Amino acid sequence: MQGPRAFEHSIIPHSAGWQSAIHQARYFASPLAARWTGRHAGVLGPEVSFFSVSPSLLLVSAVKRAEDGGGDLVVSRIVTIRLTAA
């Protein structure tokens, strides 16, 4: 591929190894997207989440619909961040 290229990078200060900055790096790589709507009554509370994982060493890296035709199934990829030296 030829032509101009564009990229973004971020320097994330951290006191320990790179693992301590992984959550901030993920926020940079996948920023929050907001959509404007007109004023309406709405049905959601002030805080909404599709799901959550714990402990904080788990990181959701992908979520998608299952490909088997069942509209209610979701496939997710959850990885573990190791904070200790190998």
C-alpha positions, 0 to 999 in steps of 0.5 A, a space after each residue: 500500500 502506498 500513500 500517506 499514513 496516519 497513526 496515533 500514539 500515547 505515552 502512559 506514565 506508570 510506576 510498575 511494569 507495562 502491565 500496570 498501564 494496560 487498562 489505560 492503553 485499552 481506553 486509548 485504543 477503543 475510545 468511548 463513542 457518544 451519540 446525540 439524540 433528542 430529548 426523550 423520557 428514556 428507559 435507562 438509568 444514569 448508569 448502564 452496563 452490558 456486563 462486567 468482569 472481575 477481578 480487575 486483572 481480567 480484560 474484555 478484549 472483544 464482544 460479538 454476536 454468535 455466528 450460529 444464527 441465534 440472535 441472543 448468543 454473545 461470544 466474548 474474549 476475556 484475557 488475564 493480565 499477569 502483573 508479575 514478572 515471568 
